[in-house]
Amino acid sequence: MSFPKVLLIGDSITQTYAPAAAEALREVAHVELIPDNGGDSTNVLAHLGDWLGGGGWDVVHFNCGLHDLKFDPEKDAYQVPLEAYEANVREVVAWLQRETSARLVWATITPVVEEWHNACKPFLRHERDVEAYNAAALRVVRAAGVEVDDLHAFVVERGVRQMICPDGVHMTEDGSRALGHEVAGFLEPICRALT
């Protein structure tokens, strides 16, 4: 029996929860992770063809945003401003819907603990920006009929300061495992329906 093929697209948060998700889904899906850190939405848009080329994916679980909302105080600028981010997400969704027949699942941006993060990084991240970028992406994906895996809400419910490392953005080992199981739980019924 051939399992549905699932591709995970995302940044370092996705990279750390992917092994737990793949393990939890091992009896219902073949799960792969893109070979690189997806980075910001501009990078995701530029590499979709490379990552999905000829893959015959049944499900694509995708996210970007934590890199987009990085704020450089010296330049007084975001890495990808909010309007450009929203436009990029719209283009990513359009590309995936045009070029694949995969079930699409958008994963929301996970929270940041800004006082931890901003004390140790040369660029800033703020939770208000996480909320704004999430809202922009949700406008796009919901209008396009894309399912939403709300990882942000999951981390908030589990306890942001318990899930996130002292760098204020990455998950602890337990946090990554919990996120992986959450993603697997979201994807399992989708994958079972495809078999």
Secondary structure, DSSP 8 states (H G I E B T S, - for coil): ----EEEEE-SHHHHHHHHHHHHHTTTT-EEEE-SS---SHHHHHHHHHHHHTT---SEEEE---TTTT-EETTTTEESS-HHHHHHHHHHHHHHHHHH---EEEEE------HHHHTTT-SSB--HHHHHHHHHHHHHHHHHTT-EEE-HHHHHHHH-HHHHB-TTSSSB-HHHHHHHHHHHHHHHHHHHHHH-
